[in-house]
Amino acid sequence: MEKTAYTPSQLGQALRQCRKASGRTQVQVGTAAGLLPKTVSGLETSPERSQIGNLFKLISALGMELVLRPKVDEDRQPPASEW
């Protein structure tokens, strides 16, 4: 499953979708990541308020990786609400 996020909200939605696709609850993923369920919830609902280290713990527990790459369409303008 590959997701693209341009805003914090989209990142949170992508994290939630990945977790649900794995069939696990916030408690289960939090335990695997060494995070409290409320931290997992925060990453899914307000990732801009979360610590980057916790983001990487959650990504790892979901069996995912963070990839940065140039945008495919350089003429595409980001959404007005982007960061």
PDB file with SEQRES, HELIX, SHEET and CRYST1 records, atoms N, CA, C and O in Angstrom:
SEQRES   1 A   83  MET GLU LYS THR ALA TYR THR PRO SER GLN LEU GLY GLN          
SEQRES   2 A   83  ALA LEU ARG GLN CYS ARG LYS ALA SER GLY ARG THR GLN          
SEQRES   3 A   83  VAL GLN VAL GLY THR ALA ALA GLY LEU LEU PRO LYS THR          
SEQRES   4 A   83  VAL SER GLY LEU GLU THR SER PRO GLU ARG SER GLN ILE          
SEQRES   5 A   83  GLY ASN LEU PHE LYS LEU ILE SER ALA LEU GLY MET GLU          
SEQRES   6 A   83  LEU VAL LEU ARG PRO LYS VAL ASP GLU ASP ARG GLN PRO          
SEQRES   7 A   83  PRO ALA SER GLU TRP                                          
HELIX    1 AA1 PRO A    8  ALA A   21  1                                  14    
HELIX    2 AA2 GLN A   26  ALA A   33  1                                   8    
HELIX    3 AA3 PRO A   37  THR A   45  1                                   9    
HELIX    4 AA4 PRO A   47  ARG A   49  5                                   3    
HELIX    5 AA5 ILE A   52  ALA A   61  1                                  10    
CRYST1    1.000    1.000    1.000  90.00  90.00  90.00 P 1           1          
ATOM      1  N   MET A   1       0.856  -1.168   0.000  1.00  0.00           N  
ATOM      2  CA  MET A   1       0.000   0.000   0.000  1.00  0.00           C  
ATOM      3  C   MET A   1       0.898   1.226   0.000  1.00  0.00           C  
ATOM      4  O   MET A   1       1.745   1.376   0.880  1.00  0.00           O  
ATOM      5  N   GLU A   2       0.721   2.092  -0.967  1.00  0.00           N  
ATOM      6  CA  GLU A   2       1.498   3.320  -1.037  1.00  0.00           C  
ATOM      7  C   GLU A   2       0.561   4.503  -0.873  1.00  0.00           C  
ATOM      8  O   GLU A   2      -0.500   4.552  -1.495  1.00  0.00           O  
ATOM      9  N   LYS A   3       0.947   5.451  -0.043  1.00  0.00           N  
ATOM     10  CA  LYS A   3       0.146   6.642   0.216  1.00  0.00           C  
ATOM     11  C   LYS A   3       0.998   7.879  -0.017  1.00  0.00           C  
ATOM     12  O   LYS A   3       2.202   7.869   0.240  1.00  0.00           O  
ATOM     13  N   THR A   4       0.379   8.933  -0.498  1.00  0.00           N  
ATOM     14  CA  THR A   4       1.036  10.218  -0.665  1.00  0.00           C  
ATOM     15  C   THR A   4       0.321  11.226   0.214  1.00  0.00           C  
ATOM     16  O   THR A   4      -0.906  11.316   0.197  1.00  0.00           O  
ATOM     17  N   ALA A   5       1.096  11.989   0.986  1.00  0.00           N  
ATOM     18  CA  ALA A   5       0.515  13.000   1.872  1.00  0.00           C  
ATOM     19  C   ALA A   5       1.162  14.346   1.590  1.00  0.00           C  
ATOM     20  O   ALA A   5       2.386  14.456   1.522  1.00  0.00           O  
ATOM     21  N   TYR A   6       0.334  15.361   1.427  1.00  0.00           N  
ATOM     22  CA  TYR A   6       0.805  16.721   1.201  1.00  0.00           C  
ATOM     23  C   TYR A   6       0.535  17.619   2.399  1.00  0.00           C  
ATOM     24  O   TYR A   6       1.094  18.711   2.498  1.00  0.00           O  
ATOM     25  N   THR A   7      -0.318  17.164   3.308  1.00  0.00           N  
ATOM     26  CA  THR A   7      -0.678  17.962   4.481  1.00  0.00           C  
ATOM     27  C   THR A   7      -0.622  17.081   5.725  1.00  0.00           C  
ATOM     28  O   THR A   7      -0.638  15.855   5.614  1.00  0.00           O  
ATOM     29  N   PRO A   8      -0.555  17.695   6.912  1.00  0.00           N  
ATOM     30  CA  PRO A   8      -0.588  16.902   8.136  1.00  0.00           C  
ATOM     31  C   PRO A   8      -1.850  16.032   8.223  1.00  0.00           C  
ATOM     32  O   PRO A   8      -1.792  14.880   8.653  1.00  0.00           O  
ATOM     33  N   SER A   9      -2.967  16.589   7.817  1.00  0.00           N  
ATOM     34  CA  SER A   9      -4.224  15.838   7.848  1.00  0.00           C  
ATOM     35  C   SER A   9      -4.146  14.592   6.978  1.00  0.00           C  
ATOM     36  O   SER A   9      -4.592  13.517   7.381  1.00  0.00           O  
ATOM     37  N   GLN A  10      -3.581  14.737   5.786  1.00  0.00           N  
ATOM     38  CA  GLN A  10      -3.436  13.590   4.892  1.00  0.00           C  
ATOM     39  C   GLN A  10      -2.470  12.560   5.470  1.00  0.00           C  
ATOM     40  O   GLN A  10      -2.672  11.359   5.293  1.00  0.00           O  
ATOM     41  N   LEU A  11      -1.426  13.013   6.158  1.00  0.00           N  
ATOM     42  CA  LEU A  11      -0.498  12.090   6.797  1.00  0.00           C  
ATOM     43  C   LEU A  11      -1.223  11.280   7.866  1.00  0.00           C  
ATOM     44  O   LEU A  11      -1.060  10.063   7.941  1.00  0.00           O  
ATOM     45  N   GLY A  12      -2.018  11.948   8.688  1.00  0.00           N  
ATOM     46  CA  GLY A  12      -2.781  11.251   9.724  1.00  0.00           C  
ATOM     47  C   GLY A  12      -3.741  10.229   9.142  1.00  0.00           C  
ATOM     48  O   GLY A  12      -3.861   9.116   9.654  1.00  0.00           O  
ATOM     49  N   GLN A  13      -4.423  10.611   8.073  1.00  0.00           N  
ATOM     50  CA  GLN A  13      -5.352   9.690   7.416  1.00  0.00           C  
ATOM     51  C   GLN A  13      -4.607   8.479   6.853  1.00  0.00           C  
ATOM     52  O   GLN A  13      -5.087   7.349   6.948  1.00  0.00           O  
ATOM     53  N   ALA A  14      -3.439   8.719   6.273  1.00  0.00           N  
ATOM     54  CA  ALA A  14      -2.649   7.619   5.707  1.00  0.00           C  
ATOM     55  C   ALA A  14      -2.194   6.667   6.808  1.00  0.00           C  
ATOM     56  O   ALA A  14      -2.221   5.450   6.627  1.00  0.00           O  
ATOM     57  N   LEU A  15      -1.778   7.214   7.943  1.00  0.00           N  
ATOM     58  CA  LEU A  15      -1.362   6.359   9.064  1.00  0.00           C  
ATOM     59  C   LEU A  15      -2.532   5.501   9.549  1.00  0.00           C  
ATOM     60  O   LEU A  15      -2.373   4.305   9.795  1.00  0.00           O  
ATOM     61  N   ARG A  16      -3.700   6.117   9.682  1.00  0.00           N  
ATOM     62  CA  ARG A  16      -4.889   5.384  10.123  1.00  0.00           C  
ATOM     63  C   ARG A  16      -5.250   4.284   9.120  1.00  0.00           C  
ATOM     64  O   ARG A  16      -5.545   3.156   9.515  1.00  0.00           O  
ATOM     65  N   GLN A  17      -5.227   4.607   7.835  1.00  0.00           N  
ATOM     66  CA  GLN A  17      -5.556   3.617   6.806  1.00  0.00           C  
ATOM     67  C   GLN A  17      -4.577   2.445   6.839  1.00  0.00           C  
ATOM     68  O   GLN A  17      -4.984   1.292   6.701  1.00  0.00           O  
ATOM     69  N   CYS A  18      -3.304   2.732   7.018  1.00  0.00           N  
ATOM     70  CA  CYS A  18      -2.297   1.661   7.099  1.00  0.00           C  
ATOM     71  C   CYS A  18      -2.544   0.780   8.316  1.00  0.00           C  
ATOM     72  O   CYS A  18      -2.444  -0.445   8.235  1.00  0.00           O  
ATOM     73  N   ARG A  19      -2.866   1.406   9.442  1.00  0.00           N  
ATOM     74  CA  ARG A  19      -3.133   0.635  10.656  1.00  0.00           C  
ATOM     75  C   ARG A  19      -4.359  -0.247  10.472  1.00  0.00           C  
ATOM     76  O   ARG A  19      -4.333  -1.433  10.801  1.00  0.00           O  
ATOM     77  N   LYS A  20      -5.425   0.330   9.949  1.00  0.00           N  
ATOM     78  CA  LYS A  20      -6.652  -0.446   9.762  1.00  0.00           C  
ATOM     79  C   LYS A  20      -6.454  -1.565   8.738  1.00  0.00           C  
ATOM     80  O   LYS A  20      -7.002  -2.656   8.895  1.00  0.00           O  
ATOM     81  N   ALA A  21      -5.680  -1.297   7.701  1.00  0.00           N  
ATOM     82  CA  ALA A  21      -5.405  -2.326   6.691  1.00  0.00           C  
ATOM     83  C   ALA A  21      -4.640  -3.496   7.305  1.00  0.00           C  
ATOM     84  O   ALA A  21      -4.745  -4.630   6.837  1.00  0.00           O  
ATOM     85  N   SER A  22      -3.870  -3.213   8.357  1.00  0.00           N  
ATOM     86  CA  SER A  22      -3.133  -4.282   9.035  1.00  0.00           C  
ATOM     87  C   SER A  22      -4.025  -5.051  10.009  1.00  0.00           C  
ATOM     88  O   SER A  22      -3.620  -6.073  10.563  1.00  0.00           O  
ATOM     89  N   GLY A  23      -5.252  -4.545  10.211  1.00  0.00           N  
ATOM     90  CA  GLY A  23      -6.199  -5.222  11.092  1.00  0.00           C  
ATOM     91  C   GLY A  23      -5.903  -5.046  12.570  1.00  0.00           C  
ATOM     92  O   GLY A  23      -6.352  -5.841  13.395  1.00  0.00           O  
ATOM     93  N   ARG A  24      -5.144  -4.002  12.913  1.00  0.00           N  
ATOM     94  CA  ARG A  24      -4.768  -3.798  14.315  1.00  0.00           C  
ATOM     95  C   ARG A  24      -5.396  -2.541  14.889  1.00  0.00           C  
ATOM     96  O   ARG A  24      -5.716  -1.594  14.170  1.00  0.00           O  
ATOM     97  N   THR A  25      -5.562  -2.559  16.196  1.00  0.00           N  
ATOM     98  CA  THR A  25      -6.106  -1.407  16.916  1.00  0.00           C  
ATOM     99  C   THR A  25      -4.970  -0.457  17.281  1.00  0.00           C  
ATOM    100  O   THR A  25      -3.792  -0.783  17.131  1.00  0.00           O  
ATOM    101  N   GLN A  26      -5.351   0.726  17.766  1.00  0.00           N  
ATOM    102  CA  GLN A  26      -4.352   1.680  18.239  1.00  0.00           C  
ATOM    103  C   GLN A  26      -3.564   1.099  19.409  1.00  0.00           C  
ATOM    104  O   GLN A  26      -2.365   1.346  19.535  1.00  0.00           O  
ATOM    105  N   VAL A  27      -4.222   0.340  20.253  1.00  0.00           N  
ATOM    106  CA  VAL A  27      -3.546  -0.293  21.397  1.00  0.00           C  
ATOM    107  C   VAL A  27      -2.501  -1.286  20.894  1.00  0.00           C  
ATOM    108  O   VAL A  27      -1.366  -1.289  21.371  1.00  0.00           O  
ATOM    109  N   GLN A  28      -2.876  -2.118  19.947  1.00  0.00           N  
ATOM    110  CA  GLN A  28      -1.952  -3.133  19.435  1.00  0.00           C  
ATOM    111  C   GLN A  28      -0.738  -2.508  18.744  1.00  0.00           C  
ATOM    112  O   GLN A  28       0.396  -2.930  18.971  1.00  0.00           O  
ATOM    113  N   VAL A  29      -0.979  -1.517  17.914  1.00  0.00           N  
ATOM    114  CA  VAL A  29       0.127  -0.860  17.214  1.00  0.00           C  
ATOM    115  C   VAL A  29       0.983  -0.073  18.210  1.00  0.00           C  
ATOM    116  O   VAL A  29       2.210  -0.057  18.109  1.00  0.00           O  
ATOM    117  N   GLY A  30       0.330   0.571  19.163  1.00  0.00           N  
ATOM    118  CA  GLY A  30       1.067   1.308  20.180  1.00  0.00           C  
ATOM    119  C   GLY A  30       1.985   0.403  20.984  1.00  0.00           C  
ATOM    120  O   GLY A  30       3.128   0.766  21.264  1.00  0.00           O  
ATOM    121  N   THR A  31       1.495  -0.764  21.355  1.00  0.00           N  
ATOM    122  CA  THR A  31       2.316  -1.728  22.090  1.00  0.00           C  
ATOM    123  C   THR A  31       3.515  -2.148  21.261  1.00  0.00           C  
ATOM    124  O   THR A  31       4.631  -2.219  21.776  1.00  0.00           O  
ATOM    125  N   ALA A  32       3.299  -2.426  19.988  1.00  0.00           N  
ATOM    126  CA  ALA A  32       4.391  -2.833  19.103  1.00  0.00           C  
ATOM    127  C   ALA A  32       5.416  -1.714  18.928  1.00  0.00           C  
ATOM    128  O   ALA A  32       6.607  -1.979  18.764  1.00  0.00           O  
ATOM    129  N   ALA A  33       4.953  -0.463  18.962  1.00  0.00           N  
ATOM    130  CA  ALA A  33       5.831   0.681  18.738  1.00  0.00           C  
ATOM    131  C   ALA A  33       6.418   1.240  20.031  1.00  0.00           C  
ATOM    132  O   ALA A  33       7.318   2.080  19.999  1.00  0.00           O  
ATOM    133  N   GLY A  34       5.906   0.769  21.169  1.00  0.00           N  
ATOM    134  CA  GLY A  34       6.337   1.340  22.438  1.00  0.00           C  
ATOM    135  C   GLY A  34       5.716   2.701  22.694  1.00  0.00           C  
ATOM    136  O   GLY A  34       6.313   3.559  23.345  1.00  0.00           O  
ATOM    137  N   LEU A  35       4.503   2.889  22.172  1.00  0.00           N  
ATOM    138  CA  LEU A  35       3.782   4.149  22.322  1.00  0.00           C  
ATOM    139  C   LEU A  35       2.459   3.921  23.038  1.00  0.00           C  
ATOM    140  O   LEU A  35       1.879   2.839  22.951  1.00  0.00           O  
ATOM    141  N   LEU A  36       1.990   4.928  23.735  1.00  0.00           N  
ATOM    142  CA  LEU A  36       0.668   4.859  24.345  1.00  0.00           C  
ATOM    143  C   LEU A  36      -0.398   4.975  23.247  1.00  0.00           C  
ATOM    144  O   LEU A  36      -0.164   5.605  22.216  1.00  0.00           O  
ATOM    145  N   PRO A  37      -1.566   4.366  23.473  1.00  0.00           N  
ATOM    146  CA  PRO A  37      -2.647   4.493  22.477  1.00  0.00           C  
ATOM    147  C   PRO A  37      -2.998   5.949  22.178  1.00  0.00           C  
ATOM    148  O   PRO A  37      -3.334   6.277  21.040  1.00  0.00           O  
ATOM    149  N   LYS A  38      -2.925   6.832  23.186  1.00  0.00           N  
ATOM    150  CA  LYS A  38      -3.246   8.240  22.948  1.00  0.00           C  
ATOM    151  C   LYS A  38      -2.208   8.893  22.029  1.00  0.00           C  
ATOM    152  O   LYS A  38      -2.530   9.841  21.311  1.00  0.00           O  
ATOM    153  N   THR A  39      -0.975   8.398  22.045  1.00  0.00           N  
ATOM    154  CA  THR A  39       0.050   8.915  21.142  1.00  0.00           C  
ATOM    155  C   THR A  39      -0.243   8.481  19.714  1.00  0.00           C  
ATOM    156  O   THR A  39      -0.092   9.263  18.776  1.00  0.00           O  
ATOM    157  N   VAL A  40      -0.664   7.223  19.552  1.00  0.00           N  
ATOM    158  CA  VAL A  40      -1.052   6.726  18.226  1.00  0.00           C  
ATOM    159  C   VAL A  40      -2.245   7.541  17.720  1.00  0.00           C  
ATOM    160  O   VAL A  40      -2.272   7.949  16.558  1.00  0.00           O  
ATOM    161  N   SER A  41      -3.215   7.775  18.578  1.00  0.00           N  
ATOM    162  CA  SER A  41      -4.378   8.571  18.208  1.00  0.00           C  
ATOM    163  C   SER A  41      -3.956   9.974  17.786  1.00  0.00           C  
ATOM    164  O   SER A  41      -4.459  10.501  16.794  1.00  0.00           O  
ATOM    165  N   GLY A  42      -3.041  10.578  18.526  1.00  0.00           N  
ATOM    166  CA  GLY A  42      -2.554  11.910  18.186  1.00  0.00           C  
ATOM    167  C   GLY A  42      -1.854  11.953  16.838  1.00  0.00           C  
ATOM    168  O   GLY A  42      -2.015  12.908  16.078  1.00  0.00           O  
ATOM    169  N   LEU A  43      -1.079  10.919  16.544  1.00  0.00           N  
ATOM    170  CA  LEU A  43      -0.402  10.853  15.248  1.00  0.00           C  
ATOM    171  C   LEU A  43      -1.406  10.729  14.106  1.00  0.00           C  
ATOM    172  O   LEU A  43      -1.176  11.234  13.007  1.00  0.00           O  
ATOM    173  N   GLU A  44      -2.516  10.055  14.376  1.00  0.00           N  
ATOM    174  CA  GLU A  44      -3.542   9.879  13.341  1.00  0.00           C  
ATOM    175  C   GLU A  44      -4.436  11.102  13.183  1.00  0.00           C  
ATOM    176  O   GLU A  44      -4.962  11.344  12.097  1.00  0.00           O  
ATOM    177  N   THR A  45      -4.615  11.875  14.250  1.00  0.00           N  
ATOM    178  CA  THR A  45      -5.549  13.007  14.180  1.00  0.00           C  
ATOM    179  C   THR A  45      -4.862  14.369  14.070  1.00  0.00           C  
ATOM    180  O   THR A  45      -5.380  15.278  13.421  1.00  0.00           O  
ATOM    181  N   SER A  46      -3.711  14.508  14.695  1.00  0.00           N  
ATOM    182  CA  SER A  46      -2.986  15.792  14.687  1.00  0.00           C  
ATOM    183  C   SER A  46      -1.486  15.549  14.607  1.00  0.00           C  
ATOM    184  O   SER A  46      -0.761  15.867  15.550  1.00  0.00           O  
ATOM    185  N   PRO A  47      -1.006  14.987  13.493  1.00  0.00           N  
ATOM    186  CA  PRO A  47       0.415  14.649  13.419  1.00  0.00           C  
ATOM    187  C   PRO A  47       1.339  15.858  13.548  1.00  0.00           C  
ATOM    188  O   PRO A  47       2.496  15.709  13.941  1.00  0.00           O  
ATOM    189  N   GLU A  48       0.849  17.039  13.226  1.00  0.00           N  
ATOM    190  CA  GLU A  48       1.686  18.230  13.329  1.00  0.00           C  
ATOM    191  C   GLU A  48       2.054  18.564  14.767  1.00  0.00           C  
ATOM    192  O   GLU A  48       2.983  19.336  15.006  1.00  0.00           O  
ATOM    193  N   ARG A  49       1.337  17.993  15.725  1.00  0.00           N  
ATOM    194  CA  ARG A  49       1.613  18.229  17.140  1.00  0.00           C  
ATOM    195  C   ARG A  49       2.456  17.117  17.757  1.00  0.00           C  
ATOM    196  O   ARG A  49       2.763  17.161  18.948  1.00  0.00           O  
ATOM    197  N   SER A  50       2.823  16.145  16.973  1.00  0.00           N  
ATOM    198  CA  SER A  50       3.531  14.963  17.475  1.00  0.00           C  
ATOM    199  C   SER A  50       5.035  15.094  17.275  1.00  0.00           C  
ATOM    200  O   SER A  50       5.513  15.885  16.462  1.00  0.00           O  
ATOM    201  N   GLN A  51       5.759  14.295  18.044  1.00  0.00           N  
ATOM    202  CA  GLN A  51       7.214  14.266  17.915  1.00  0.00           C  
ATOM    203  C   GLN A  51       7.608  13.387  16.730  1.00  0.00           C  
ATOM    204  O   GLN A  51       6.998  12.349  16.475  1.00  0.00           O  
ATOM    205  N   ILE A  52       8.623  13.818  16.026  1.00  0.00           N  
ATOM    206  CA  ILE A  52       9.069  13.092  14.835  1.00  0.00           C  
ATOM    207  C   ILE A  52       9.519  11.678  15.186  1.00  0.00           C  
ATOM    208  O   ILE A  52       9.307  10.754  14.401  1.00  0.00           O  
ATOM    209  N   GLY A  53      10.132  11.496  16.344  1.00  0.00           N  
ATOM    210  CA  GLY A  53      10.563  10.164  16.768  1.00  0.00           C  
ATOM    211  C   GLY A  53       9.394   9.210  16.912  1.00  0.00           C  
ATOM    212  O   GLY A  53       9.494   8.036  16.555  1.00  0.00           O  
ATOM    213  N   ASN A  54       8.279   9.717  17.438  1.00  0.00           N  
ATOM    214  CA  ASN A  54       7.086   8.880  17.576  1.00  0.00           C  
ATOM    215  C   ASN A  54       6.511   8.516  16.215  1.00  0.00           C  
ATOM    216  O   ASN A  54       6.002   7.411  16.027  1.00  0.00           O  
ATOM    217  N   LEU A  55       6.593   9.442  15.268  1.00  0.00           N  
ATOM    218  CA  LEU A  55       6.134   9.149  13.910  1.00  0.00           C  
ATOM    219  C   LEU A  55       6.923   7.974  13.334  1.00  0.00           C  
ATOM    220  O   LEU A  55       6.342   7.057  12.753  1.00  0.00           O  
ATOM    221  N   PHE A  56       8.239   8.002  13.495  1.00  0.00           N  
ATOM    222  CA  PHE A  56       9.063   6.921  12.960  1.00  0.00           C  
ATOM    223  C   PHE A  56       8.803   5.593  13.684  1.00  0.00           C  
ATOM    224  O   PHE A  56       8.853   4.534  13.058  1.00  0.00           O  
ATOM    225  N   LYS A  57       8.532   5.635  14.977  1.00  0.00           N  
ATOM    226  CA  LYS A  57       8.192   4.409  15.715  1.00  0.00           C  
ATOM    227  C   LYS A  57       6.907   3.805  15.169  1.00  0.00           C  
ATOM    228  O   LYS A  57       6.819   2.595  14.963  1.00  0.00           O  
ATOM    229  N   LEU A  58       5.908   4.658  14.934  1.00  0.00           N  
ATOM    230  CA  LEU A  58       4.630   4.172  14.414  1.00  0.00           C  
ATOM    231  C   LEU A  58       4.787   3.621  13.001  1.00  0.00           C  
ATOM    232  O   LEU A  58       4.267   2.551  12.682  1.00  0.00           O  
ATOM    233  N   ILE A  59       5.500   4.351  12.166  1.00  0.00           N  
ATOM    234  CA  ILE A  59       5.725   3.893  10.793  1.00  0.00           C  
ATOM    235  C   ILE A  59       6.391   2.520  10.798  1.00  0.00           C  
ATOM    236  O   ILE A  59       5.999   1.633  10.040  1.00  0.00           O  
ATOM    237  N   SER A  60       7.385   2.349  11.644  1.00  0.00           N  
ATOM    238  CA  SER A  60       8.092   1.067  11.730  1.00  0.00           C  
ATOM    239  C   SER A  60       7.171  -0.041  12.217  1.00  0.00           C  
ATOM    240  O   SER A  60       7.184  -1.145  11.672  1.00  0.00           O  
ATOM    241  N   ALA A  61       6.370   0.246  13.242  1.00  0.00           N  
ATOM    242  CA  ALA A  61       5.453  -0.762  13.785  1.00  0.00           C  
ATOM    243  C   ALA A  61       4.411  -1.181  12.749  1.00  0.00           C  
ATOM    244  O   ALA A  61       3.898  -2.299  12.796  1.00  0.00           O  
ATOM    245  N   LEU A  62       4.102  -0.290  11.821  1.00  0.00           N  
ATOM    246  CA  LEU A  62       3.144  -0.605  10.758  1.00  0.00           C  
ATOM    247  C   LEU A  62       3.806  -1.341   9.597  1.00  0.00           C  
ATOM    248  O   LEU A  62       3.141  -1.730   8.637  1.00  0.00           O  
ATOM    249  N   GLY A  63       5.123  -1.529   9.697  1.00  0.00           N  
ATOM    250  CA  GLY A  63       5.841  -2.203   8.617  1.00  0.00           C  
ATOM    251  C   GLY A  63       5.978  -1.328   7.389  1.00  0.00           C  
ATOM    252  O   GLY A  63       6.068  -1.828   6.267  1.00  0.00           O  
ATOM    253  N   MET A  64       5.992  -0.031   7.600  1.00  0.00           N  
ATOM    254  CA  MET A  64       6.077   0.933   6.501  1.00  0.00           C  
ATOM    255  C   MET A  64       7.414   1.659   6.571  1.00  0.00           C  
ATOM    256  O   MET A  64       8.181   1.476   7.516  1.00  0.00           O  
ATOM    257  N   GLU A  65       7.685   2.479   5.569  1.00  0.00           N  
ATOM    258  CA  GLU A  65       8.873   3.321   5.573  1.00  0.00           C  
ATOM    259  C   GLU A  65       8.511   4.681   4.995  1.00  0.00           C  
ATOM    260  O   GLU A  65       7.580   4.805   4.200  1.00  0.00           O  
ATOM    261  N   LEU A  66       9.250   5.684   5.402  1.00  0.00           N  
ATOM    262  CA  LEU A  66       9.044   7.029   4.892  1.00  0.00           C  
ATOM    263  C   LEU A  66       9.973   7.245   3.713  1.00  0.00           C  
ATOM    264  O   LEU A  66      11.178   7.013   3.815  1.00  0.00           O  
ATOM    265  N   VAL A  67       9.413   7.690   2.588  1.00  0.00           N  
ATOM    266  CA  VAL A  67      10.196   7.924   1.382  1.00  0.00           C  
ATOM    267  C   VAL A  67       9.969   9.361   0.933  1.00  0.00           C  
ATOM    268  O   VAL A  67       8.827   9.802   0.796  1.00  0.00           O  
ATOM    269  N   LEU A  68      11.046  10.084   0.706  1.00  0.00           N  
ATOM    270  CA  LEU A  68      10.959  11.433   0.155  1.00  0.00           C  
ATOM    271  C   LEU A  68      11.450  11.368  -1.279  1.00  0.00           C  
ATOM    272  O   LEU A  68      12.504  10.795  -1.555  1.00  0.00           O  
ATOM    273  N   ARG A  69      10.691  11.952  -2.190  1.00  0.00           N  
ATOM    274  CA  ARG A  69      11.073  11.919  -3.587  1.00  0.00           C  
ATOM    275  C   ARG A  69      10.582  13.194  -4.259  1.00  0.00           C  
ATOM    276  O   ARG A  69       9.657  13.835  -3.762  1.00  0.00           O  
ATOM    277  N   PRO A  70      11.182  13.564  -5.366  1.00  0.00           N  
ATOM    278  CA  PRO A  70      10.694  14.733  -6.093  1.00  0.00           C  
ATOM    279  C   PRO A  70       9.266  14.479  -6.572  1.00  0.00           C  
ATOM    280  O   PRO A  70       8.888  13.347  -6.871  1.00  0.00           O  
ATOM    281  N   LYS A  71       8.498  15.534  -6.636  1.00  0.00           N  
ATOM    282  CA  LYS A  71       7.143  15.409  -7.158  1.00  0.00           C  
ATOM    283  C   LYS A  71       7.217  15.017  -8.622  1.00  0.00           C  
ATOM    284  O   LYS A  71       8.071  15.502  -9.364  1.00  0.00           O  
ATOM    285  N   VAL A  72       6.319  14.139  -9.029  1.00  0.00           N  
ATOM    286  CA  VAL A  72       6.298  13.653 -10.405  1.00  0.00           C  
ATOM    287  C   VAL A  72       5.951  14.778 -11.366  1.00  0.00           C  
ATOM    288  O   VAL A  72       6.597  14.931 -12.403  1.00  0.00           O  
ATOM    289  N   ASP A  73       4.950  15.556 -11.035  1.00  0.00           N  
ATOM    290  CA  ASP A  73       4.493  16.651 -11.890  1.00  0.00           C  
ATOM    291  C   ASP A  73       4.968  17.965 -11.282  1.00  0.00           C  
ATOM    292  O   ASP A  73       4.355  18.472 -10.343  1.00  0.00           O  
ATOM    293  N   GLU A  74       6.040  18.510 -11.803  1.00  0.00           N  
ATOM    294  CA  GLU A  74       6.621  19.726 -11.241  1.00  0.00           C  
ATOM    295  C   GLU A  74       5.713  20.939 -11.415  1.00  0.00           C  
ATOM    296  O   GLU A  74       5.865  21.926 -10.696  1.00  0.00           O  
ATOM    297  N   ASP A  75       4.778  20.883 -12.352  1.00  0.00           N  
ATOM    298  CA  ASP A  75       3.859  22.000 -12.572  1.00  0.00           C  
ATOM    299  C   ASP A  75       2.682  21.966 -11.601  1.00  0.00           C  
ATOM    300  O   ASP A  75       1.947  22.946 -11.477  1.00  0.00           O  
ATOM    301  N   ARG A  76       2.505  20.846 -10.918  1.00  0.00           N  
ATOM    302  CA  ARG A  76       1.389  20.708  -9.992  1.00  0.00           C  
ATOM    303  C   ARG A  76       1.611  21.615  -8.786  1.00  0.00           C  
ATOM    304  O   ARG A  76       2.674  21.598  -8.165  1.00  0.00           O  
ATOM    305  N   GLN A  77       0.610  22.389  -8.475  1.00  0.00           N  
ATOM    306  CA  GLN A  77       0.687  23.261  -7.314  1.00  0.00           C  
ATOM    307  C   GLN A  77       0.140  22.521  -6.097  1.00  0.00           C  
ATOM    308  O   GLN A  77      -0.890  21.854  -6.194  1.00  0.00           O  
ATOM    309  N   PRO A  78       0.817  22.629  -4.947  1.00  0.00           N  
ATOM    310  CA  PRO A  78       0.317  21.971  -3.741  1.00  0.00           C  
ATOM    311  C   PRO A  78      -0.989  22.609  -3.288  1.00  0.00           C  
ATOM    312  O   PRO A  78      -1.274  23.753  -3.641  1.00  0.00           O  
ATOM    313  N   PRO A  79      -1.788  21.877  -2.509  1.00  0.00           N  
ATOM    314  CA  PRO A  79      -3.039  22.447  -2.001  1.00  0.00           C  
ATOM    315  C   PRO A  79      -2.738  23.720  -1.205  1.00  0.00           C  
ATOM    316  O   PRO A  79      -1.669  23.850  -0.609  1.00  0.00           O  
ATOM    317  N   ALA A  80      -3.675  24.636  -1.201  1.00  0.00           N  
ATOM    318  CA  ALA A  80      -3.492  25.907  -0.482  1.00  0.00           C  
ATOM    319  C   ALA A  80      -3.255  25.683   1.005  1.00  0.00           C  
ATOM    320  O   ALA A  80      -2.583  26.485   1.654  1.00  0.00           O  
ATOM    321  N   SER A  81      -3.797  24.604   1.547  1.00  0.00           N  
ATOM    322  CA  SER A  81      -3.657  24.330   2.975  1.00  0.00           C  
ATOM    323  C   SER A  81      -2.407  23.520   3.301  1.00  0.00           C  
ATOM    324  O   SER A  81      -2.246  23.072   4.436  1.00  0.00           O  
ATOM    325  N   GLU A  82      -1.523  23.324   2.333  1.00  0.00           N  
ATOM    326  CA  GLU A  82      -0.333  22.512   2.567  1.00  0.00           C  
ATOM    327  C   GLU A  82       0.551  23.181   3.609  1.00  0.00           C  
ATOM    328  O   GLU A  82       1.005  24.307   3.407  1.00  0.00           O  
ATOM    329  N   TRP A  83       0.790  22.518   4.685  1.00  0.00           N  
ATOM    330  CA  TRP A  83       1.648  22.929   5.795  1.00  0.00           C  
ATOM    331  C   TRP A  83       1.559  24.415   5.967  1.00  0.00           C  
ATOM    332  O   TRP A  83       2.207  24.974   6.852  1.00  0.00           O  
TER     333      TRP A  83                                                      
END                                                                             
